[in-house]
Amino acid sequence: MARCLVTGATGYIGGRLVPELLATGHEVRCMVRSPERLRDLPWAGHVRAVKADATDPGRTRAALDGIDVAYYLIHTMGGTGQFAENDRRAAETFAAAAERAGVRRIVYLGGLDLGGPLSPHLSSRAEVAGIFLRAGVPAVVLRAAVIIGSGSASFEMLRHLTERLPIMTTPRWVQSRTQPIAVRDVLRYLTAWASVPGEVNRGFDIGGPDVLTYADMIRGYASVAGLPQRLIIPVRVLTPRLSSLWVGLVTPVPAGIARPLVESLRNEAICGEHDIARYVPDPEEGLIGFRTAVSLALKKIKEADVATRWSSASTPGAPSDPLPTDPDWAGGSLYIDCRTAWVDAEPEALWQVIEGIGGRNGWYSLPGAWRLRGLLDGLFGGVGLRRGRRDANRLRVGDTVDFWRVEEVLPGRLLRLRAEMRLPGLAWLELGVSRCAGHTLYRQRAIFYPRGLLGHLYWWAIYPFHGLIFGRMPVNVAVAAARRQVTLG
């Protein structure tokens, strides 16, 4: 049994790796910036969470104390500005802290691209890999191309492009060959390196058994999903930037995250070796093929059993400040819009409506206005409404709900959402349930902390619309809860 540290445990891969390590008997510690985001995860009670940022030498060193194998799963997706410098600094700090702590091995998941000049994001990942391979701790670098699994950004992009566009004009990168890998195989490789003996210090290419163009993957997805074959018309004028904007409009993946994915597809990404099989042998049934991986992912989606999604990770540039709880908070002005409604239903029925808000269930007021706000957010580089929900009925801290993120869930009592749309300030929406004099009361509170003069102007500019949007929500939520009560009997 190894003592493992997992960074990025709130992200797509990290959130799936932790239970795999636990299932194989390893002791797991999670290094996260916001430990509260692990609270509602099914495995949270079986790990130790430590609060640290990879750029903080002291906290990182403390988090690594007594660790055998450290998994570095921190990536900047959708980042702007100095993301490469930030990634470099975090990797150097982590490597130095791991050496001082006596860590036996670092395991890093990077990108596979052997076909030409690297994109800025792949260049950053290659640089991080080099930092670990030159560090004083033996490192294993796994290099993967497209990862196919329910909830991954790559899969969501492929899925929505194929399902929404029966005829599509496509850029040249759809003809580049790549070697996709099922997320199950990625997790199998990652988990295995907690137990492989010896001081291995090198990179490994990892991929599935199929080499396909992106056009092949579109056609393959359509076949597995039972869709008519898609007509693909290549064009030469779409740059990665234009392609990412196009992907951002058609799929739930915002342009800022789509761009590094698109850039990684410009060059061929095919494994140059399969040396990893000497240390982690292939399963008897072989590696999972592309069509099987798609089928498994679609089954998870259909059964609403998606453990993590690409949106599980924090969105770069999105606010992360917690809601001020001091009534006399000295941080500045807080604008608050409070509304209540009596509900002709039991608290349990009302809570079910609240916990199911957003996504396909909508926001119980002026759907067109919410769609317009999401569209405007997307046009200005925000996440818009496209992220939806991980689960249609249940929420946990850290989940995304359209352009909100769950900051707090007190089952049966309170849901607090923090806005991640583009705003000149910070915003929250609280939905609560209480029992008063034998009756059920719905409580709703919209809170806005403006930044600068623009923030104040923004609040007063949209204030007239609050009565239309937030004013209708209590009445419609109450009606939905009454209907749910009838269903529950």
C-alpha positions in Angstrom: 0.0 0.0 0.0 1.3 3.4 -1.0 0.6 6.8 0.6 -0.6 8.9 -2.4 -1.1 12.6 -2.8 -3.5 13.7 -5.5 -3.6 17.3 -6.8 -6.4 18.4 -8.9 -8.9 16.2 -7.0 -11.7 18.5 -7.9 -11.0 18.2 -11.6 -12.1 15.6 -14.2 -9.3 13.1 -13.9 -8.4 13.7 -10.3 -12.0 13.2 -9.1 -12.0 9.8 -10.8 -8.5 8.8 -9.8 -9.1 9.1 -6.1 -11.7 6.4 -5.8 -9.6 4.1 -8.0 -6.6 4.5 -5.7 -8.8 3.8 -2.6 -10.3 0.7 -4.2 -6.8 -0.7 -4.7 -6.0 -0.2 -1.1 -3.8 2.9 -1.2 -4.0 5.7 1.4 -5.0 9.0 -0.3 -4.4 12.6 0.6 -5.9 15.4 -1.6 -4.2 18.8 -2.0 -6.7 21.4 -2.9 -7.2 25.1 -2.7 -10.8 24.7 -1.5 -11.2 21.6 0.7 -14.9 22.3 1.1 -15.4 21.4 -2.5 -14.6 17.8 -1.6 -17.2 17.6 1.2 -20.1 16.1 -0.7 -18.1 13.6 -2.8 -18.9 10.0 -2.0 -15.3 9.2 -1.1 -14.6 12.4 0.9 -14.8 10.5 4.3 -12.0 8.2 3.2 -9.3 10.8 2.3 -7.5 13.5 4.1 -7.9 16.9 2.5 -5.1 19.5 2.9 -5.4 23.1 1.8 -2.5 24.3 -0.3 -1.7 26.0 -3.6 1.1 24.5 -5.7 2.8 27.8 -5.9 3.1 28.0 -2.1 6.3 26.3 -1.1 5.5 26.0 2.6 2.0 24.6 2.3 3.0 22.3 -0.6 5.9 20.9 1.4 3.6 20.2 4.4 1.0 18.5 2.1 3.7 16.2 0.7 5.1 15.1 4.1 5.1 11.3 4.4 3.9 10.8 0.8 5.2 8.0 -1.4 3.6 8.8 -4.8 2.5 12.3 -5.8 0.0 12.8 -8.7 0.3 16.1 -10.4 -2.9 16.7 -12.3 -2.9 20.5 -12.4 -3.5 22.0 -15.8 -4.4 25.4 -17.0 -7.3 25.0 -19.5 -8.9 28.2 -20.8 -6.3 30.3 -19.0 -5.1 33.6 -20.4 -2.2 36.0 -19.8 0.7 34.4 -17.8 -0.7 30.9 -17.7 2.6 29.4 -18.9 4.6 31.2 -16.3 2.1 30.2 -13.6 2.3 26.6 -14.7 6.1 26.7 -14.7 6.3 28.2 -11.2 3.8 25.8 -9.8 5.6 22.7 -11.2 9.0 24.0 -10.0 7.6 24.6 -6.5 6.0 21.2 -6.4 9.1 19.4 -7.6 11.3 21.1 -5.1 8.8 20.4 -2.3 8.5 16.7 -3.3 12.3 16.3 -3.2 12.6 17.9 0.3 9.7 15.7 1.5 11.4 12.5 0.3 8.6 11.6 -2.2 9.4 8.4 -4.1 7.7 9.2 -7.4 5.9 12.0 -9.2 3.2 11.0 -11.8 2.2 13.6 -14.3 -0.5 13.4 -17.0 0.5 15.6 -20.0 -0.4 15.9 -23.7 0.7 13.9 -26.7 1.6 15.8 -29.8 4.5 14.6 -32.0 3.5 16.2 -35.3 5.0 19.6 -35.4 5.2 23.0 -33.5 3.3 22.8 -30.3 0.5 25.1 -29.3 1.1 27.4 -26.3 -0.9 25.0 -24.0 0.9 21.9 -25.2 4.2 23.7 -25.0 3.4 24.5 -21.4 2.6 20.9 -20.6 5.8 19.7 -22.3 7.7 22.3 -20.2 6.1 21.0 -17.0 6.9 17.4 -18.0 10.5 18.5 -18.5 10.7 20.1 -15.1 9.6 16.9 -13.4 11.9 14.7 -15.4 14.9 16.9 -14.5 13.8 17.1 -10.8 15.4 15.3 -7.9 12.5 12.9 -7.6 11.9 10.1 -10.2 9.0 11.1 -12.4 6.6 9.2 -14.7 5.1 11.4 -17.4 2.1 9.9 -19.2 1.4 11.6 -22.6 -2.2 11.3 -23.9 -4.1 12.7 -26.8 -7.9 12.8 -26.9 -9.5 11.3 -23.8 -12.9 9.6 -24.4 -15.1 9.4 -21.4 -18.4 10.7 -20.1 -18.0 14.3 -19.0 -14.6 15.0 -20.5 -14.2 18.2 -22.5 -12.9 16.4 -25.5 -15.8 14.0 -25.5 -18.4 16.7 -24.9 -17.0 18.7 -27.8 -17.2 15.6 -30.1 -20.6 14.6 -28.8 -22.3 17.9 -29.3 -20.7 18.7 -32.7 -21.9 15.3 -34.0 -25.4 15.4 -32.5 -26.2 19.0 -33.4 -24.7 19.3 -36.9 -25.8 16.7 -39.4 -24.0 18.8 -42.0 -20.8 20.6 -41.0 -18.1 22.7 -42.7 -14.9 21.8 -40.9 -11.4 23.2 -40.6 -8.3 21.2 -41.8 -7.6 19.8 -38.3 -10.5 17.3 -38.7 -8.2 15.4 -41.1 -5.3 15.2 -38.6 -4.8 11.7 -37.2 -4.9 11.1 -33.5 -4.9 8.1 -31.1 -7.7 8.6 -28.6 -7.7 6.7 -25.3 -10.6 5.7 -23.1 -10.6 7.4 -19.7 -10.8 3.9 -18.1 -7.4 3.1 -19.6 -6.0 6.4 -18.5 -7.1 5.7 -14.9 -5.7 2.2 -15.1 -2.3 3.5 -16.0 -2.3 6.2 -13.4 -3.4 3.9 -10.6 -0.8 1.3 -11.5 2.1 3.7 -11.0 1.3 3.8 -7.3 2.6 0.2 -7.1 5.2 -0.2 -9.9 8.6 -0.8 -8.2 11.9 0.8 -9.1 13.1 4.3 -10.0 11.6 4.9 -13.4 12.2 8.4 -14.7 10.8 8.9 -18.2 7.8 9.7 -20.3 5.4 7.2 -21.9 3.0 7.7 -24.8 -0.4 6.3 -24.0 -3.2 5.7 -26.5 -6.0 3.3 -27.4 -5.8 0.7 -30.2 -7.3 3.0 -32.9 -5.7 5.7 -35.0 -8.4 8.0 -36.4 -8.9 11.4 -37.8 -11.4 13.7 -36.0 -13.7 13.2 -39.0 -13.4 9.4 -38.4 -14.4 10.0 -34.7 -17.4 12.1 -35.7 -18.6 9.3 -38.0 -17.8 6.7 -35.4 -19.7 8.6 -32.7 -22.7 8.9 -35.1 -22.7 5.2 -35.7 -22.5 4.2 -32.1 -25.2 6.8 -31.1 -27.5 5.5 -33.8 -27.5 8.8 -35.7 -27.5 9.2 -39.5 -24.1 9.6 -41.0 -22.8 13.2 -40.9 -21.7 15.1 -44.0 -18.4 16.7 -43.4 -17.2 19.5 -45.8 -13.6 20.6 -45.1 -12.7 24.3 -45.5 -9.3 26.0 -45.1 -10.2 29.4 -43.7 -10.9 28.5 -40.1 -8.0 29.3 -37.8 -7.8 27.8 -34.3 -9.3 30.9 -32.9 -12.2 31.0 -35.3 -12.6 27.2 -34.8 -12.8 27.6 -31.0 -15.4 30.3 -31.3 -17.4 28.1 -33.6 -17.1 25.2 -31.2 -18.1 27.5 -28.3 -21.3 28.4 -30.1 -22.3 24.8 -31.0 -21.2 22.9 -27.9 -21.3 23.4 -24.1 -17.5 23.9 -24.1 -16.6 27.6 -23.9 -14.3 29.0 -26.5 -11.6 29.6 -23.9 -11.4 25.9 -23.2 -12.2 24.8 -26.8 -9.2 26.6 -28.1 -6.4 24.5 -26.5 -8.4 21.4 -27.5 -8.6 22.6 -31.1 -4.9 23.6 -31.1 -3.9 20.2 -29.9 -5.7 18.6 -32.9 -3.8 20.6 -35.5 -0.9 18.2 -35.6 -0.9 14.4 -35.7 -0.9 12.9 -32.2 0.1 9.2 -32.5 2.0 7.2 -30.0 5.6 6.7 -31.0 6.1 3.8 -28.6 4.2 1.5 -26.2 7.0 0.9 -23.7 4.6 1.4 -20.8 3.4 -2.2 -21.4 6.7 -3.4 -19.9 5.7 -1.9 -16.6 1.9 -1.9 -16.8 0.9 -4.8 -19.0 -2.1 -4.5 -21.3 -5.3 -6.3 -20.0 -6.0 -9.7 -21.5 -9.0 -8.3 -23.4 -6.8 -5.5 -24.8 -7.0 -1.7 -24.6 -10.5 -0.2 -25.0 -11.3 0.8 -28.6 -12.8 4.1 -29.6 -16.3 2.8 -30.3 -16.4 0.8 -27.1 -15.3 3.9 -25.2 -18.0 6.0 -26.8 -20.6 3.3 -26.0 -19.5 3.2 -22.3 -19.6 7.0 -22.1 -23.1 7.2 -23.6 -24.3 4.5 -21.2 -23.0 6.6 -18.2 -24.7 9.7 -19.5 -28.0 7.8 -20.1 -27.9 6.4 -16.6 -27.0 9.9 -15.1 -23.9 8.2 -13.6 -21.3 10.8 -14.7 -18.8 11.0 -11.7 -17.0 14.1 -12.9 -17.2 16.5 -15.8 -14.8 18.9 -17.4 -16.6 21.7 -15.6 -15.8 20.1 -12.3 -12.5 22.0 -12.3 -12.4 25.7 -11.5 -12.9 28.0 -14.5 -9.9 30.3 -14.9 -10.8 33.9 -14.3 -14.1 33.0 -12.6 -14.8 34.4 -9.1 -13.9 32.2 -6.1 -14.5 34.5 -3.2 -16.9 33.1 -0.6 -20.1 34.9 0.2 -19.5 37.5 3.0 -21.4 36.3 6.0 -20.8 39.2 8.4 -23.9 41.5 8.3 -21.6 44.5 8.9 -19.1 43.3 6.3 -16.4 45.9 5.8 -15.5 44.9 2.3 -17.8 47.4 0.6 -21.4 47.7 -0.5 -23.6 44.6 -1.0 -26.8 44.9 -3.1 -29.4 42.4 -2.0 -32.7 41.4 -3.6 -34.8 39.3 -1.2 -38.1 37.6 -2.0 -40.3 35.0 -0.3 -43.4 32.9 -1.1 -45.6 30.6 0.9 -45.8 27.2 -0.7 -48.7 24.8 -0.7 -46.4 21.7 -0.3 -44.3 20.0 2.2 -40.6 21.2 2.5 -39.4 18.0 0.9 -41.3 18.7 -2.3 -40.0 22.3 -2.4 -36.4 21.1 -1.8 -36.7 18.7 -4.8 -37.6 21.6 -7.0 -34.8 23.8 -5.7 -32.2 21.1 -6.0 -33.3 20.4 -9.6 -33.1 24.0 -10.7 -31.2 25.0 -13.9 -30.1 22.8 -16.8 -33.0 21.3 -18.6 -35.4 22.2 -15.8 -34.8 25.9 -16.3 -35.0 28.8 -13.8 -38.8 29.2 -13.5 -38.9 32.7 -15.0 -38.7 34.1 -18.5 -36.6 31.4 -20.2 -35.9 33.8 -23.0 -34.3 36.3 -20.7 -32.0 33.6 -19.2 -31.0 32.4 -22.6 -30.2 35.9 -23.7 -28.1 36.5 -20.6 -26.3 33.2 -21.3 -25.7 34.2 -25.0 -24.3 37.6 -24.0 -22.0 35.9 -21.5 -20.8 33.5 -24.1 -20.1 36.3 -26.6 -17.9 38.1 -24.1 -15.9 34.9 -23.4 -17.9 33.6 -20.4 -19.3 30.1 -19.9 -22.9 30.9 -20.7 -25.6 28.4 -20.0 -24.0 25.6 -21.9 -22.5 23.7 -19.0 -25.8 22.5 -17.6 -25.7 20.1 -14.7 -23.8 17.0 -13.8 -26.9 15.3 -12.4 -30.5 16.3 -13.2 -31.7 15.8 -9.6 -28.8 16.0 -7.1 -26.3 18.7 -6.4 -23.1 18.8 -4.4 -20.6 21.5 -3.5 -18.5 22.4 -6.5 -21.0 21.3 -9.2 -21.8 23.6 -12.0 -25.4 24.7 -12.8 -25.3 26.6 -16.1 -23.2 29.8 -15.3 -23.4 29.2 -11.6 -21.3 27.0 -9.3 -22.6 25.4 -6.1 -21.0 27.0 -3.1 -23.1 25.5 -0.4 -25.7 22.8 -0.1 -27.5 22.2 3.2 -29.9 19.4 2.2 -33.6 20.3 2.7 -32.6 23.9 3.8 -30.3 25.9 1.6 -28.7 26.0 -1.9 -26.2 28.8 -2.5 -24.9 29.4 -6.1 -21.9 31.6 -7.0 -22.0 33.3 -10.4 -19.3 32.5 -12.9 -20.6 34.6 -15.7 -18.8 37.8 -16.8 -19.7 40.5 -14.2 -18.2 43.7 -12.8 -18.3 42.2 -9.4 -19.3 39.0 -7.5 -22.8 37.6 -7.3 -24.6 34.8 -5.5 -28.1 33.4 -5.6 -29.5 31.7 -2.5 -32.6 29.5 -2.5 -33.9 28.3 0.9 -36.7 26.3 2.6 -38.0 26.9 6.0 -41.0 25.9 8.1 -43.0 28.7 9.8 -46.2 28.2 11.8 -46.9 24.9 10.1 -46.4 26.3 6.6 -43.6 25.9 4.0 -41.8 29.1 3.1 -39.6 29.6 0.1 -36.8 32.2 0.5 -34.8 33.7 -2.3 -31.9 36.1 -2.1 -29.8 37.6 -4.9 -26.6 39.2 -3.7 -24.2 41.4 -5.7 -20.8 42.9 -4.6 -19.9 45.5 -7.2 -16.3 46.2 -8.2 -15.7 49.8 -9.0 -18.1 52.4 -10.5 -18.9 50.0 -13.4 -20.2 47.4 -10.8 -22.6 50.0 -9.3 -23.8 51.1 -12.7 -24.3 47.5 -13.7 -26.5 46.8 -10.7 -28.8 49.8 -11.2 -28.9 49.2 -15.0 -30.3 45.7 -14.5 -32.4 46.5 -11.4 -35.6 47.0 -13.4 -35.3 43.5 -14.8 -35.1 42.0 -11.3 -38.8 42.2 -10.9 -39.3 40.3 -14.1 -36.7 37.6 -13.5 -36.3 37.2 -9.8 -39.8 38.4 -9.1 -41.4 35.6 -11.0 -39.2 32.9 -9.6 -40.9 32.5 -6.2 -44.4 32.1 -7.6 -43.3 29.6 -10.3 -41.2 27.7 -7.9 -44.1 27.5 -5.5 -46.4 26.2 -8.3 -43.8 23.6 -9.3 -43.4 22.4 -5.7 -47.2 22.0 -5.4 -47.2 19.9 -8.5 -44.4 17.9 -7.1 -46.3 17.3 -3.9 -49.2 15.9 -5.9 -46.8 13.6 -7.7 -45.3 12.4 -4.4 -48.8 11.9 -3.0 
